[in-house]
Amino acid sequence: MAINKNTARTLTEIFISYQDDDYLAFNKTEIIVKLARFEEEILISRSQAKRIALNLEKFDRVVLDFSGIRLVGQGFADQLFRVYATQHPNTKLKYINANEDVSFMIRRGINTHKSRDSP
């Protein structure tokens, strides 16, 4: 990990980015998925997704940053973006920095979730 001591960001800017504008509550978190892995493991299993999702229900908004993740498995994506999303409808998941392969698997999980909600 590296910390830039000469950053232009202020502590107030950081706090504002993680709070709800209406309620002034800290209800947003960002997960850097790469840091949740053990060494160079590929994220393929439901148990790996459950490990990442642990305690996310404490937040209203969760941003999952997939920077540096080359591939995820169907079970991993399904567990996060269908199963978890169904079980925790008040927690909104968003993903960023996903390459095309990762985005494809995530979209599959999201679309499966949406199609099950449809009549």
N, C-alpha and C positions, 0 to 999 in steps of 0.2 A: 504494500500500500504506500502511496506517496501523497504527501500533503503539500500543497503550494502555499508557502507562507506569504507570498506576494499577491494573493488573489484580490480581485476587486469586489467579490461578493461580501455582503455584510451579514451579520447574524440575523438581523431583522428580515432580510430577503429570504434566508433559509427558513425561518419560522413561518413566514407568509406562504411559502410554497407548499407547506405541509398542513395548513389549517383550512377549515371551511370558512368561507367568507361570511356566511350568514350567522353561524353560531360561534365562531372563533375557537372552535375545538380542533385539536390535532387529530384528525381522522383519516389521514392519508399516509401511506407508506410506499416506499419503492424498494423492490427486491432486485438485487443484481444477481440474476440466476447463476451466473458463472461462479460466484463465490459460495453458492450452496452445494456445489459438487464436491465429491471427494476426489482429489487429484484430477485426473483427466477423464473421469468416467463419463459415459454417454448417458443422457437422461432418457431412459426408455420405459421405466416401470411406474406403475401406480404408486408404489411405496415411496419412490423418489419424489413424486409430485405431492404426496401427502406430507412428506417431510418439509417441503418448501411451503406448503399451505398451512402448516401448524400455526395457530393463533392469528391468522389473517382475519378471522371473523371479528376481531376487535376494531377493525378499520372499516370505514364506509367505502373508501377508494384505495385500490391496490394497483400499482404500476409494476409490471414485471419486465425488467430490462434483459433482453436476450443477447446483448452484445457479446461476441466471442463464442456463442453457442452455434456449432455447425449443424447439429441434428438433434431432434427429439423424437421419441417413439410415439406411436399411436396411443398406447396406454397412458403414457405420461400426459400428453395433451388432453386426452379425453377426461382423465381424472381431474385436471385443473379446470378446464373450460366447459365441461358438461356436468360432471358429478359434483364438484365443489360449487360451481355456479348455481346448480339446482338446489343444493343443500343450504346455501347461504345467499339467498336472493338480495339481501340488503348490502352485500359486499360487491361492489362493481369492479370487475377485473379489466385492466387495460394492458396491452403489451406494446413494447417499443423495441426498435433495433433488432428485429428478427429478420434473418435472411429468408430467401424464397422457400427453402426446404422447411424451415421451422414455421414460417407463416402458413404454409400449406397444411401442416398437421394441426396447427392451432385453429385455422378456419374450419377444418373438418370437425373438430370438437365443438366449436361455436355453432356451426350449422346443424349438427346433430342435436344440440341443446335447443336451438330455435325451432327445428322441425317437430320436436316432441311437444313443444308448447302450442303448436298450431292445431286447430280442430281437425 
